[in-house]
Amino acid sequence: MNVLGLGTDIIECLRIAKMIEKHGELFLQRVYTEHEVGYCSSRKAANQHYAGRWAAKEAVLKAMGTGWSRGIRWRDIEVKVELGGKPHVHIHGTAREICDELGITDMLISISHCRSHATATAIAVGED
């Protein structure tokens, strides 16, 4: 396996909280999968978890080297939590097709957050 890309992002948790307050379900359904909404909403610091997933999605796009181009949608990138709490990225739709074209077979992710900020780093791995 080779490292094909690296991406990082940071977001203010308050920014995500304001988007949720202002746009409610419309915002959540546009950006997050049902699984992500269920997970984040069940957490004590839900806004921090939503912000962490936002940062993760942005970091993944940077690791892919595409940004929000070629028809990629927010929900194409999904963060799930494995047993023990390790986050794992599942890539769907157009983003999956682009990863296949680029030889990206997996995306490693690390997410961290506090009251004020959330950050994520993504590493795209695969074959050259």
LINBELUR-V154403 format. One record per pair of residues at least 4 apart in sequence whose ideal C-beta (glycine too) atoms are under 8 Angstrom apart, sorted by the first residue. I is the first residue (numbers start at 1). J is the second residue. If there is no record, write none. Layout:
BEGIN
i: {I;I}
j: {J;J}
END
This chain:
BEGIN
i: {1;1;1;1;1;2;2;2;2;3;3;3;4;4;4;4;4;4;4;4;5;5;5;5;5;5;5;5;6;6;6;6;6;6;7;7;7;7;7;7;7;7;7;7;8;8;8;8;8;8;9;9;9;9;9;9;9;9;10;10;10;10;11;11;11;11;11;11;11;11;11;12;12;12;12;13;13;13;13;13;13;13;13;13;13;14;14;14;15;15;16;16;16;16;16;16;17;17;17;17;18;19;19;20;20;20;20;20;22;23;24;25;26;27;28;28;28;29;30;30;31;31;31;31;32;32;32;32;32;32;32;33;33;33;34;35;35;35;36;36;36;36;36;37;38;39;39;39;39;40;40;40;40;41;42;43;43;45;45;45;46;47;48;48;48;48;48;49;49;50;51;51;51;51;52;52;52;52;52;52;52;52;53;53;53;54;54;55;55;55;55;55;56;56;56;56;56;56;56;56;56;57;57;57;57;58;58;59;59;59;59;59;60;60;60;60;60;60;60;60;60;61;61;61;61;61;61;62;62;63;63;63;63;64;64;64;64;64;64;65;66;66;66;68;70;70;71;72;72;72;72;72;72;73;73;73;75;75;76;76;76;76;76;76;77;77;77;77;77;78;78;78;78;79;79;79;79;79;79;80;80;80;81;81;81;81;82;82;82;87;87;87;88;89;89;89;89;91;91;91;91;92;93;94;95;96;97;98;99;99;99;99;99;100;102;102;103;103;103;104;104;104;105;105;105;106;106;106;107;107;107;107;108;108;108;109;109;109;109;110;110;111;111;111;112;112;112;113;113;113;114}
j: {105;106;125;126;127;125;126;127;128;123;124;125;63;102;103;104;124;125;126;128;62;63;64;65;104;122;123;124;62;63;121;122;123;124;58;59;60;61;62;63;64;121;122;124;59;62;119;120;121;122;54;55;56;58;59;62;119;120;55;117;118;119;15;16;51;54;55;58;117;118;119;16;51;116;117;17;47;48;51;113;114;115;116;117;118;18;47;116;19;51;20;47;50;51;54;118;21;47;50;51;22;23;27;24;27;28;47;50;27;27;28;29;30;31;32;37;50;37;74;75;54;57;74;75;36;37;40;50;53;74;75;37;75;78;38;39;78;80;40;53;78;79;80;41;42;43;49;80;81;46;49;50;53;46;46;48;49;49;113;115;50;51;52;113;114;115;118;53;113;54;55;113;117;118;56;79;111;112;113;118;119;120;57;79;111;58;118;59;111;118;119;120;60;77;79;87;89;109;111;120;122;61;74;77;79;62;120;63;109;120;121;122;64;77;89;91;95;107;109;122;124;66;67;68;72;77;95;67;122;107;122;123;124;95;98;99;102;104;124;102;70;72;98;72;94;98;94;76;77;93;94;95;98;93;94;95;92;93;91;92;93;94;95;96;89;90;91;92;95;89;90;91;92;87;88;89;90;109;111;87;88;90;85;86;87;88;86;87;88;109;110;111;109;107;108;109;122;95;96;99;107;96;97;98;99;100;101;102;104;105;107;124;126;104;124;126;126;127;128;124;125;126;125;126;127;124;125;126;122;123;124;125;122;123;125;120;121;122;123;120;121;118;119;120;118;119;120;117;118;119;118}
END
